[in-house]
């Protein structure tokens, strides 16, 4: 199963955690993506999606995810396993 890790990070902490998870799961660094730069085609090639985000304020979404969510809504997620 091909694993893709997608994160949004304002300060670099969530990016660091995404890379640590990738290391533990032996996921290649080319499969770790900033959601801000991700496109639908990148999302759809994976069987498993691990999504990471920090929160702001009273649980507000991290800025990169506002556009990232739109990409995920347009992707075919049928049959994929997703972890948050």
N, C-alpha and C positions, 0 to 999 in steps of 0.2 A: 504494500500500500504506500502510495506516494504522499508524504506529509508536507504541507505548506504552512508556514508560520507568518502571520500578518499582524503587525503592531502599529500603534500610533504613539509617538513619544515627543513630548515638548522639551523635556529636560535631559533625555537620554537614559533615564532609569528603566523605562519599559523596553526600550531597545536592548539594553543590557540583559534584562530578564529574558527577552525573546531569544537572544543569542545563547544564554545559559541553558535554556530549555532545549534549544537545537543541539547543543553539545551533548547533553544528557541522553537525548533520543537519537543521536548520531544522524541528525538532519544536516545536509550540506548547507553551507552559508548561502549558496545561490538560491535556496528555497526559503530564505528568511527575507520578508519584504516589508518595507514601510508602506502602509496602506495608502498613503497619500500618492504614491507613485504606481500603485498596482492597477492593472486593468482587468477587465472581465476574462480575457483569455488566460491570464496568469492564474486567476482564481479557479477556473474550470479544469485545469490539468491535474488538480490534486484530489485524492480520495479522502484525505483527512485535512481539516482546516483547524489550526489553532489560532485564535484571535486574542490579541492582548491590547488592553487600553488602561491608561491611568484614568482617574476621575478628578474633576475639579469642582470647586464650590460645593454645592449640595448634591453631588452625584452627577454633575454635568459630564457629557461625553468629551473626550479629548478632541481637540480641533481637527486633526487629520481624519477622524472617523466621520465627520459630517458628510464629506464627499465620499469617503470609503463605503459608507452604508449604501449610498446610491449605486455604487459598482456591484456590491453584493446583491442588491435587489434585482439587478439586471442579469446576474449570473445564474446558470442552471446549477442549483445546489442539490438536485435530486440524487438520493442515494449516498450523499456525502456525510461523513461523521464530522461534527463540529464541536470544538471545545472552546470555552471562553475563559 
